[in-house]
């Protein structure tokens, strides 16, 4: 049962944190892989501040 809890935790973390931030980053013209940095404590706060003041590139059509 312990292994199932770890898998459930990873899936929920992906859908609640990485997926939404990945969509936001990609729509702003940045790599969606930046969303993985949102899982690192303190780095996530720095990323939010960086993203708030970064230049938003137009998304490719």
C-alpha angles and dihedrals in degrees: 000000000000092000091052090054091053092050091048090049092052093047093048091046090052095049096041099042117009101040098051094044090046090055092048093048093048093048089052090053098257130116115279088220088077086077089076088068088064088073093062114087115241090007088073091058091049090049093052091052092045092049093048092058101031121106110261111225117211112261115247113259 
